Amino acid sequence: MDYKKYIERNPKIMLGKPVIKGTRITVELIVRKLASGHSLTDLIESYPHLKKEHVLAALAYAADLIANEESVEAV
């Protein structure tokens, strides 16, 4: 999934947090809603501008961030 088609970061929108292009729906909001048990259908019903592709892009974006994190061992 090429999430760059759907995700943008702009310091003037939501303090630069990654959002779905053309909205103020953050990747964080999508991931947190899914983590708390909301379904894809719940999200789309609650946020009419949101599409399945947007949710998948948000998850791909979050996965890429985690995959590229540097792990620091506690001493």
PDB file with one MODEL, atoms N, CA, C and O in Angstrom:
MODEL        1
ATOM      1  N   MET A   1       0.857  -1.189   0.000  1.00  0.00           N
ATOM      2  CA  MET A   1       0.000   0.000   0.000  1.00  0.00           C
ATOM      3  C   MET A   1       0.889   1.234   0.000  1.00  0.00           C
ATOM      4  O   MET A   1       1.767   1.380   0.850  1.00  0.00           O
ATOM      5  N   ASP A   2       0.656   2.110  -0.952  1.00  0.00           N
ATOM      6  CA  ASP A   2       1.395   3.373  -1.011  1.00  0.00           C
ATOM      7  C   ASP A   2       0.606   4.423  -0.229  1.00  0.00           C
ATOM      8  O   ASP A   2      -0.231   5.133  -0.788  1.00  0.00           O
ATOM      9  N   TYR A   3       0.884   4.508   1.058  1.00  0.00           N
ATOM     10  CA  TYR A   3       0.117   5.406   1.916  1.00  0.00           C
ATOM     11  C   TYR A   3       0.344   6.875   1.593  1.00  0.00           C
ATOM     12  O   TYR A   3      -0.464   7.716   1.986  1.00  0.00           O
ATOM     13  N   LYS A   4       1.422   7.207   0.888  1.00  0.00           N
ATOM     14  CA  LYS A   4       1.717   8.606   0.562  1.00  0.00           C
ATOM     15  C   LYS A   4       0.614   9.236  -0.281  1.00  0.00           C
ATOM     16  O   LYS A   4       0.471  10.458  -0.323  1.00  0.00           O
ATOM     17  N   LYS A   5      -0.145   8.407  -0.937  1.00  0.00           N
ATOM     18  CA  LYS A   5      -1.272   8.876  -1.745  1.00  0.00           C
ATOM     19  C   LYS A   5      -2.397   9.425  -0.845  1.00  0.00           C
ATOM     20  O   LYS A   5      -3.195  10.258  -1.276  1.00  0.00           O
ATOM     21  N   TYR A   6      -2.448   8.945   0.409  1.00  0.00           N
ATOM     22  CA  TYR A   6      -3.553   9.285   1.295  1.00  0.00           C
ATOM     23  C   TYR A   6      -3.165  10.055   2.559  1.00  0.00           C
ATOM     24  O   TYR A   6      -4.017  10.692   3.178  1.00  0.00           O
ATOM     25  N   ILE A   7      -1.902  10.003   2.942  1.00  0.00           N
ATOM     26  CA  ILE A   7      -1.454  10.597   4.199  1.00  0.00           C
ATOM     27  C   ILE A   7      -0.598  11.826   3.928  1.00  0.00           C
ATOM     28  O   ILE A   7       0.244  11.818   3.031  1.00  0.00           O
ATOM     29  N   GLU A   8      -0.815  12.879   4.704  1.00  0.00           N
ATOM     30  CA  GLU A   8       0.031  14.061   4.585  1.00  0.00           C
ATOM     31  C   GLU A   8       0.369  14.604   5.964  1.00  0.00           C
ATOM     32  O   GLU A   8      -0.328  14.353   6.948  1.00  0.00           O
ATOM     33  N   ARG A   9       1.461  15.357   6.001  1.00  0.00           N
ATOM     34  CA  ARG A   9       1.861  16.077   7.221  1.00  0.00           C
ATOM     35  C   ARG A   9       2.045  17.531   6.837  1.00  0.00           C
ATOM     36  O   ARG A   9       2.769  17.855   5.895  1.00  0.00           O
ATOM     37  N   ASN A  10       1.380  18.399   7.578  1.00  0.00           N
ATOM     38  CA  ASN A  10       1.445  19.823   7.308  1.00  0.00           C
ATOM     39  C   ASN A  10       1.426  20.526   8.661  1.00  0.00           C
ATOM     40  O   ASN A  10       0.494  20.336   9.442  1.00  0.00           O
ATOM     41  N   PRO A  11       2.447  21.338   8.948  1.00  0.00           N
ATOM     42  CA  PRO A  11       2.488  21.992  10.260  1.00  0.00           C
ATOM     43  C   PRO A  11       1.257  22.855  10.549  1.00  0.00           C
ATOM     44  O   PRO A  11       0.998  23.184  11.707  1.00  0.00           O
ATOM     45  N   LYS A  12       0.506  23.221   9.527  1.00  0.00           N
ATOM     46  CA  LYS A  12      -0.676  24.060   9.723  1.00  0.00           C
ATOM     47  C   LYS A  12      -1.941  23.232   9.982  1.00  0.00           C
ATOM     48  O   LYS A  12      -2.998  23.788  10.280  1.00  0.00           O
ATOM     49  N   ILE A  13      -1.830  21.908   9.867  1.00  0.00           N
ATOM     50  CA  ILE A  13      -2.984  21.031  10.088  1.00  0.00           C
ATOM     51  C   ILE A  13      -2.671  20.090  11.250  1.00  0.00           C
ATOM     52  O   ILE A  13      -1.725  19.306  11.182  1.00  0.00           O
ATOM     53  N   MET A  14      -3.456  20.171  12.298  1.00  0.00           N
ATOM     54  CA  MET A  14      -3.313  19.290  13.459  1.00  0.00           C
ATOM     55  C   MET A  14      -1.874  19.264  13.998  1.00  0.00           C
ATOM     56  O   MET A  14      -1.360  18.213  14.382  1.00  0.00           O
ATOM     57  N   LEU A  15      -1.243  20.436  14.018  1.00  0.00           N
ATOM     58  CA  LEU A  15       0.118  20.597  14.543  1.00  0.00           C
ATOM     59  C   LEU A  15       1.143  19.710  13.837  1.00  0.00           C
ATOM     60  O   LEU A  15       2.159  19.339  14.425  1.00  0.00           O
ATOM     61  N   GLY A  16       0.875  19.374  12.583  1.00  0.00           N
ATOM     62  CA  GLY A  16       1.830  18.588  11.816  1.00  0.00           C
ATOM     63  C   GLY A  16       1.708  17.087  11.972  1.00  0.00           C
ATOM     64  O   GLY A  16       2.511  16.336  11.420  1.00  0.00           O
ATOM     65  N   LYS A  17       0.702  16.638  12.726  1.00  0.00           N
ATOM     66  CA  LYS A  17       0.492  15.193  12.847  1.00  0.00           C
ATOM     67  C   LYS A  17       0.070  14.645  11.483  1.00  0.00           C
ATOM     68  O   LYS A  17      -0.554  15.358  10.697  1.00  0.00           O
ATOM     69  N   PRO A  18       0.402  13.395  11.198  1.00  0.00           N
ATOM     70  CA  PRO A  18      -0.041  12.818   9.924  1.00  0.00           C
ATOM     71  C   PRO A  18      -1.568  12.661   9.913  1.00  0.00           C
ATOM     72  O   PRO A  18      -2.168  12.132  10.850  1.00  0.00           O
ATOM     73  N   VAL A  19      -2.169  13.138   8.824  1.00  0.00           N
ATOM     74  CA  VAL A  19      -3.624  13.095   8.668  1.00  0.00           C
ATOM     75  C   VAL A  19      -3.984  12.508   7.306  1.00  0.00           C
ATOM     76  O   VAL A  19      -3.146  12.415   6.408  1.00  0.00           O
ATOM     77  N   ILE A  20      -5.238  12.118   7.176  1.00  0.00           N
ATOM     78  CA  ILE A  20      -5.763  11.727   5.874  1.00  0.00           C
ATOM     79  C   ILE A  20      -5.887  13.007   5.054  1.00  0.00           C
ATOM     80  O   ILE A  20      -6.485  13.985   5.504  1.00  0.00           O
ATOM     81  N   LYS A  21      -5.322  12.997   3.854  1.00  0.00           N
ATOM     82  CA  LYS A  21      -5.344  14.201   3.009  1.00  0.00           C
ATOM     83  C   LYS A  21      -6.757  14.746   2.878  1.00  0.00           C
ATOM     84  O   LYS A  21      -7.721  14.003   2.691  1.00  0.00           O
ATOM     85  N   GLY A  22      -6.850  16.065   2.981  1.00  0.00           N
ATOM     86  CA  GLY A  22      -8.125  16.749   2.819  1.00  0.00           C
ATOM     87  C   GLY A  22      -9.030  16.686   4.040  1.00  0.00           C
ATOM     88  O   GLY A  22     -10.172  17.143   3.993  1.00  0.00           O
ATOM     89  N   THR A  23      -8.520  16.117   5.144  1.00  0.00           N
ATOM     90  CA  THR A  23      -9.310  16.029   6.372  1.00  0.00           C
ATOM     91  C   THR A  23      -8.445  16.454   7.555  1.00  0.00           C
ATOM     92  O   THR A  23      -7.271  16.793   7.404  1.00  0.00           O
ATOM     93  N   ARG A  24      -9.051  16.427   8.716  1.00  0.00           N
ATOM     94  CA  ARG A  24      -8.315  16.635   9.962  1.00  0.00           C
ATOM     95  C   ARG A  24      -8.330  15.345  10.776  1.00  0.00           C
ATOM     96  O   ARG A  24      -8.144  15.365  11.993  1.00  0.00           O
ATOM     97  N   ILE A  25      -8.551  14.230  10.098  1.00  0.00           N
ATOM     98  CA  ILE A  25      -8.571  12.917  10.736  1.00  0.00           C
ATOM     99  C   ILE A  25      -7.134  12.408  10.804  1.00  0.00           C
ATOM    100  O   ILE A  25      -6.504  12.168   9.774  1.00  0.00           O
ATOM    101  N   THR A  26      -6.623  12.247  12.020  1.00  0.00           N
ATOM    102  CA  THR A  26      -5.230  11.847  12.188  1.00  0.00           C
ATOM    103  C   THR A  26      -5.064  10.326  12.121  1.00  0.00           C
ATOM    104  O   THR A  26      -5.982   9.555  12.401  1.00  0.00           O
ATOM    105  N   VAL A  27      -3.859   9.942  11.739  1.00  0.00           N
ATOM    106  CA  VAL A  27      -3.491   8.527  11.762  1.00  0.00           C
ATOM    107  C   VAL A  27      -3.645   8.014  13.195  1.00  0.00           C
ATOM    108  O   VAL A  27      -4.129   6.903  13.416  1.00  0.00           O
ATOM    109  N   GLU A  28      -3.237   8.817  14.144  1.00  0.00           N
ATOM    110  CA  GLU A  28      -3.350   8.433  15.553  1.00  0.00           C
ATOM    111  C   GLU A  28      -4.789   8.099  15.923  1.00  0.00           C
ATOM    112  O   GLU A  28      -5.037   7.080  16.567  1.00  0.00           O
ATOM    113  N   LEU A  29      -5.731   8.932  15.531  1.00  0.00           N
ATOM    114  CA  LEU A  29      -7.136   8.697  15.852  1.00  0.00           C
ATOM    115  C   LEU A  29      -7.592   7.357  15.286  1.00  0.00           C
ATOM    116  O   LEU A  29      -8.256   6.582  15.975  1.00  0.00           O
ATOM    117  N   ILE A  30      -7.240   7.086  14.043  1.00  0.00           N
ATOM    118  CA  ILE A  30      -7.654   5.838  13.399  1.00  0.00           C
ATOM    119  C   ILE A  30      -7.079   4.632  14.143  1.00  0.00           C
ATOM    120  O   ILE A  30      -7.801   3.678  14.436  1.00  0.00           O
ATOM    121  N   VAL A  31      -5.799   4.675  14.444  1.00  0.00           N
ATOM    122  CA  VAL A  31      -5.162   3.551  15.136  1.00  0.00           C
ATOM    123  C   VAL A  31      -5.751   3.375  16.534  1.00  0.00           C
ATOM    124  O   VAL A  31      -6.013   2.250  16.958  1.00  0.00           O
ATOM    125  N   ARG A  32      -5.958   4.464  17.243  1.00  0.00           N
ATOM    126  CA  ARG A  32      -6.523   4.367  18.598  1.00  0.00           C
ATOM    127  C   ARG A  32      -7.952   3.819  18.577  1.00  0.00           C
ATOM    128  O   ARG A  32      -8.312   3.000  19.423  1.00  0.00           O
ATOM    129  N   LYS A  33      -8.759   4.261  17.626  1.00  0.00           N
ATOM    130  CA  LYS A  33     -10.135   3.753  17.521  1.00  0.00           C
ATOM    131  C   LYS A  33     -10.133   2.255  17.242  1.00  0.00           C
ATOM    132  O   LYS A  33     -10.887   1.505  17.862  1.00  0.00           O
ATOM    133  N   LEU A  34      -9.294   1.820  16.316  1.00  0.00           N
ATOM    134  CA  LEU A  34      -9.215   0.389  16.011  1.00  0.00           C
ATOM    135  C   LEU A  34      -8.712  -0.395  17.222  1.00  0.00           C
ATOM    136  O   LEU A  34      -9.212  -1.480  17.516  1.00  0.00           O
ATOM    137  N   ALA A  35      -7.725   0.156  17.918  1.00  0.00           N
ATOM    138  CA  ALA A  35      -7.167  -0.523  19.092  1.00  0.00           C
ATOM    139  C   ALA A  35      -8.193  -0.641  20.224  1.00  0.00           C
ATOM    140  O   ALA A  35      -8.134  -1.569  21.031  1.00  0.00           O
ATOM    141  N   SER A  36      -9.121   0.298  20.273  1.00  0.00           N
ATOM    142  CA  SER A  36     -10.128   0.251  21.344  1.00  0.00           C
ATOM    143  C   SER A  36     -11.344  -0.589  20.962  1.00  0.00           C
ATOM    144  O   SER A  36     -12.325  -0.645  21.704  1.00  0.00           O
ATOM    145  N   GLY A  37     -11.277  -1.239  19.805  1.00  0.00           N
ATOM    146  CA  GLY A  37     -12.339  -2.173  19.445  1.00  0.00           C
ATOM    147  C   GLY A  37     -13.296  -1.720  18.366  1.00  0.00           C
ATOM    148  O   GLY A  37     -14.174  -2.485  17.966  1.00  0.00           O
ATOM    149  N   HIS A  38     -13.152  -0.499  17.883  1.00  0.00           N
ATOM    150  CA  HIS A  38     -14.013  -0.060  16.787  1.00  0.00           C
ATOM    151  C   HIS A  38     -13.666  -0.840  15.522  1.00  0.00           C
ATOM    152  O   HIS A  38     -12.509  -1.190  15.290  1.00  0.00           O
ATOM    153  N   SER A  39     -14.670  -1.102  14.722  1.00  0.00           N
ATOM    154  CA  SER A  39     -14.445  -1.816  13.460  1.00  0.00           C
ATOM    155  C   SER A  39     -14.247  -0.812  12.326  1.00  0.00           C
ATOM    156  O   SER A  39     -14.478   0.387  12.485  1.00  0.00           O
ATOM    157  N   LEU A  40     -13.822  -1.324  11.203  1.00  0.00           N
ATOM    158  CA  LEU A  40     -13.694  -0.501  10.004  1.00  0.00           C
ATOM    159  C   LEU A  40     -15.044   0.137   9.680  1.00  0.00           C
ATOM    160  O   LEU A  40     -15.114   1.320   9.348  1.00  0.00           O
ATOM    161  N   THR A  41     -16.094  -0.639   9.776  1.00  0.00           N
ATOM    162  CA  THR A  41     -17.442  -0.126   9.508  1.00  0.00           C
ATOM    163  C   THR A  41     -17.802   0.993  10.475  1.00  0.00           C
ATOM    164  O   THR A  41     -18.377   2.004  10.071  1.00  0.00           O
ATOM    165  N   ASP A  42     -17.461   0.816  11.765  1.00  0.00           N
ATOM    166  CA  ASP A  42     -17.728   1.861  12.766  1.00  0.00           C
ATOM    167  C   ASP A  42     -17.046   3.167  12.375  1.00  0.00           C
ATOM    168  O   ASP A  42     -17.652   4.237  12.433  1.00  0.00           O
ATOM    169  N   LEU A  43     -15.776   3.068  11.978  1.00  0.00           N
ATOM    170  CA  LEU A  43     -15.019   4.272  11.608  1.00  0.00           C
ATOM    171  C   LEU A  43     -15.646   4.977  10.417  1.00  0.00           C
ATOM    172  O   LEU A  43     -15.810   6.197  10.425  1.00  0.00           O
ATOM    173  N   ILE A  44     -15.992   4.214   9.404  1.00  0.00           N
ATOM    174  CA  ILE A  44     -16.560   4.809   8.187  1.00  0.00           C
ATOM    175  C   ILE A  44     -17.917   5.444   8.477  1.00  0.00           C
ATOM    176  O   ILE A  44     -18.256   6.479   7.903  1.00  0.00           O
ATOM    177  N   GLU A  45     -18.685   4.831   9.358  1.00  0.00           N
ATOM    178  CA  GLU A  45     -19.984   5.421   9.726  1.00  0.00           C
ATOM    179  C   GLU A  45     -19.801   6.691  10.562  1.00  0.00           C
ATOM    180  O   GLU A  45     -20.559   7.649  10.414  1.00  0.00           O
ATOM    181  N   SER A  46     -18.809   6.694  11.424  1.00  0.00           N
ATOM    182  CA  SER A  46     -18.574   7.858  12.295  1.00  0.00           C
ATOM    183  C   SER A  46     -17.919   9.023  11.567  1.00  0.00           C
ATOM    184  O   SER A  46     -18.128  10.182  11.924  1.00  0.00           O
ATOM    185  N   TYR A  47     -17.135   8.717  10.557  1.00  0.00           N
ATOM    186  CA  TYR A  47     -16.399   9.731   9.798  1.00  0.00           C
ATOM    187  C   TYR A  47     -16.707   9.546   8.316  1.00  0.00           C
ATOM    188  O   TYR A  47     -15.987   8.832   7.619  1.00  0.00           O
ATOM    189  N   PRO A  48     -17.768  10.181   7.832  1.00  0.00           N
ATOM    190  CA  PRO A  48     -18.240   9.949   6.455  1.00  0.00           C
ATOM    191  C   PRO A  48     -17.212  10.215   5.355  1.00  0.00           C
ATOM    192  O   PRO A  48     -17.337   9.666   4.260  1.00  0.00           O
ATOM    193  N   HIS A  49     -16.205  11.040   5.619  1.00  0.00           N
ATOM    194  CA  HIS A  49     -15.185  11.302   4.601  1.00  0.00           C
ATOM    195  C   HIS A  49     -14.141  10.189   4.526  1.00  0.00           C
ATOM    196  O   HIS A  49     -13.332  10.146   3.600  1.00  0.00           O
ATOM    197  N   LEU A  50     -14.169   9.298   5.503  1.00  0.00           N
ATOM    198  CA  LEU A  50     -13.186   8.230   5.599  1.00  0.00           C
ATOM    199  C   LEU A  50     -13.587   7.041   4.725  1.00  0.00           C
ATOM    200  O   LEU A  50     -14.753   6.651   4.676  1.00  0.00           O
ATOM    201  N   LYS A  51     -12.604   6.482   4.043  1.00  0.00           N
ATOM    202  CA  LYS A  51     -12.826   5.306   3.204  1.00  0.00           C
ATOM    203  C   LYS A  51     -11.907   4.179   3.668  1.00  0.00           C
ATOM    204  O   LYS A  51     -10.940   4.407   4.395  1.00  0.00           O
ATOM    205  N   LYS A  52     -12.222   2.983   3.242  1.00  0.00           N
ATOM    206  CA  LYS A  52     -11.419   1.814   3.615  1.00  0.00           C
ATOM    207  C   LYS A  52      -9.950   2.040   3.277  1.00  0.00           C
ATOM    208  O   LYS A  52      -9.073   1.688   4.067  1.00  0.00           O
ATOM    209  N   GLU A  53      -9.671   2.622   2.116  1.00  0.00           N
ATOM    210  CA  GLU A  53      -8.300   2.867   1.679  1.00  0.00           C
ATOM    211  C   GLU A  53      -7.565   3.783   2.651  1.00  0.00           C
ATOM    212  O   GLU A  53      -6.367   3.619   2.883  1.00  0.00           O
ATOM    213  N   HIS A  54      -8.282   4.740   3.215  1.00  0.00           N
ATOM    214  CA  HIS A  54      -7.682   5.661   4.180  1.00  0.00           C
ATOM    215  C   HIS A  54      -7.247   4.918   5.441  1.00  0.00           C
ATOM    216  O   HIS A  54      -6.151   5.144   5.955  1.00  0.00           O
ATOM    217  N   VAL A  55      -8.101   4.042   5.929  1.00  0.00           N
ATOM    218  CA  VAL A  55      -7.783   3.279   7.143  1.00  0.00           C
ATOM    219  C   VAL A  55      -6.581   2.370   6.887  1.00  0.00           C
ATOM    220  O   VAL A  55      -5.675   2.290   7.716  1.00  0.00           O
ATOM    221  N   LEU A  56      -6.572   1.691   5.749  1.00  0.00           N
ATOM    222  CA  LEU A  56      -5.446   0.820   5.412  1.00  0.00           C
ATOM    223  C   LEU A  56      -4.162   1.627   5.253  1.00  0.00           C
ATOM    224  O   LEU A  56      -3.087   1.167   5.641  1.00  0.00           O
ATOM    225  N   ALA A  57      -4.268   2.818   4.690  1.00  0.00           N
ATOM    226  CA  ALA A  57      -3.089   3.680   4.543  1.00  0.00           C
ATOM    227  C   ALA A  57      -2.573   4.109   5.915  1.00  0.00           C
ATOM    228  O   ALA A  57      -1.363   4.148   6.138  1.00  0.00           O
ATOM    229  N   ALA A  58      -3.476   4.428   6.825  1.00  0.00           N
ATOM    230  CA  ALA A  58      -3.070   4.820   8.179  1.00  0.00           C
ATOM    231  C   ALA A  58      -2.335   3.676   8.877  1.00  0.00           C
ATOM    232  O   ALA A  58      -1.331   3.899   9.554  1.00  0.00           O
ATOM    233  N   LEU A  59      -2.832   2.470   8.713  1.00  0.00           N
ATOM    234  CA  LEU A  59      -2.175   1.314   9.323  1.00  0.00           C
ATOM    235  C   LEU A  59      -0.815   1.052   8.688  1.00  0.00           C
ATOM    236  O   LEU A  59       0.143   0.724   9.387  1.00  0.00           O
ATOM    237  N   ALA A  60      -0.727   1.194   7.379  1.00  0.00           N
ATOM    238  CA  ALA A  60       0.559   1.007   6.688  1.00  0.00           C
ATOM    239  C   ALA A  60       1.566   2.060   7.140  1.00  0.00           C
ATOM    240  O   ALA A  60       2.739   1.754   7.359  1.00  0.00           O
ATOM    241  N   TYR A  61       1.108   3.288   7.277  1.00  0.00           N
ATOM    242  CA  TYR A  61       1.965   4.375   7.745  1.00  0.00           C
ATOM    243  C   TYR A  61       2.490   4.061   9.149  1.00  0.00           C
ATOM    244  O   TYR A  61       3.690   4.159   9.406  1.00  0.00           O
ATOM    245  N   ALA A  62       1.585   3.683  10.050  1.00  0.00           N
ATOM    246  CA  ALA A  62       1.980   3.365  11.423  1.00  0.00           C
ATOM    247  C   ALA A  62       2.954   2.186  11.447  1.00  0.00           C
ATOM    248  O   ALA A  62       3.924   2.204  12.205  1.00  0.00           O
ATOM    249  N   ALA A  63       2.710   1.175  10.638  1.00  0.00           N
ATOM    250  CA  ALA A  63       3.603   0.014  10.581  1.00  0.00           C
ATOM    251  C   ALA A  63       4.990   0.417  10.104  1.00  0.00           C
ATOM    252  O   ALA A  63       5.991  -0.060  10.639  1.00  0.00           O
ATOM    253  N   ASP A  64       5.058   1.287   9.106  1.00  0.00           N
ATOM    254  CA  ASP A  64       6.357   1.748   8.610  1.00  0.00           C
ATOM    255  C   ASP A  64       7.110   2.540   9.680  1.00  0.00           C
ATOM    256  O   ASP A  64       8.327   2.407   9.810  1.00  0.00           O
ATOM    257  N   LEU A  65       6.397   3.354  10.436  1.00  0.00           N
ATOM    258  CA  LEU A  65       7.053   4.100  11.516  1.00  0.00           C
ATOM    259  C   LEU A  65       7.654   3.149  12.543  1.00  0.00           C
ATOM    260  O   LEU A  65       8.789   3.331  12.983  1.00  0.00           O
ATOM    261  N   ILE A  66       6.897   2.151  12.914  1.00  0.00           N
ATOM    262  CA  ILE A  66       7.382   1.184  13.904  1.00  0.00           C
ATOM    263  C   ILE A  66       8.548   0.382  13.338  1.00  0.00           C
ATOM    264  O   ILE A  66       9.527   0.132  14.041  1.00  0.00           O
ATOM    265  N   ALA A  67       8.453  -0.017  12.093  1.00  0.00           N
ATOM    266  CA  ALA A  67       9.513  -0.818  11.463  1.00  0.00           C
ATOM    267  C   ALA A  67      10.827  -0.068  11.395  1.00  0.00           C
ATOM    268  O   ALA A  67      11.896  -0.678  11.435  1.00  0.00           O
ATOM    269  N   ASN A  68      10.755   1.262  11.291  1.00  0.00           N
ATOM    270  CA  ASN A  68      11.966   2.079  11.138  1.00  0.00           C
ATOM    271  C   ASN A  68      12.442   2.711  12.432  1.00  0.00           C
ATOM    272  O   ASN A  68      13.377   3.512  12.426  1.00  0.00           O
ATOM    273  N   GLU A  69      11.794   2.353  13.563  1.00  0.00           N
ATOM    274  CA  GLU A  69      12.229   2.871  14.857  1.00  0.00           C
ATOM    275  C   GLU A  69      13.576   2.271  15.240  1.00  0.00           C
ATOM    276  O   GLU A  69      13.893   1.135  14.887  1.00  0.00           O
ATOM    277  N   GLU A  70      14.347   3.048  15.958  1.00  0.00           N
ATOM    278  CA  GLU A  70      15.583   2.523  16.540  1.00  0.00           C
ATOM    279  C   GLU A  70      15.285   2.108  17.963  1.00  0.00           C
ATOM    280  O   GLU A  70      14.667   2.852  18.725  1.00  0.00           O
ATOM    281  N   SER A  71      15.718   0.939  18.306  1.00  0.00           N
ATOM    282  CA  SER A  71      15.498   0.426  19.652  1.00  0.00           C
ATOM    283  C   SER A  71      16.674   0.845  20.539  1.00  0.00           C
ATOM    284  O   SER A  71      17.837   0.659  20.181  1.00  0.00           O
ATOM    285  N   VAL A  72      16.350   1.407  21.691  1.00  0.00           N
ATOM    286  CA  VAL A  72      17.369   1.815  22.639  1.00  0.00           C
ATOM    287  C   VAL A  72      17.195   0.968  23.892  1.00  0.00           C
ATOM    288  O   VAL A  72      16.139   0.980  24.525  1.00  0.00           O
ATOM    289  N   GLU A  73      18.232   0.245  24.237  1.00  0.00           N
ATOM    290  CA  GLU A  73      18.204  -0.615  25.420  1.00  0.00           C
ATOM    291  C   GLU A  73      18.358   0.234  26.675  1.00  0.00           C
ATOM    292  O   GLU A  73      19.188   1.141  26.729  1.00  0.00           O
ATOM    293  N   ALA A  74      17.554  -0.071  27.672  1.00  0.00           N
ATOM    294  CA  ALA A  74      17.690   0.603  28.978  1.00  0.00           C
ATOM    295  C   ALA A  74      18.899   0.017  29.681  1.00  0.00           C
ATOM    296  O   ALA A  74      19.128  -1.191  29.635  1.00  0.00           O
ATOM    297  N   VAL A  75      19.667   0.869  30.327  1.00  0.00           N
ATOM    298  CA  VAL A  75      20.878   0.415  31.015  1.00  0.00           C
ATOM    299  C   VAL A  75      20.639   0.252  32.484  1.00  0.00           C
ATOM    300  O   VAL A  75      21.552  -0.123  33.220  1.00  0.00           O
TER     301      VAL A  75
ENDMDL
END
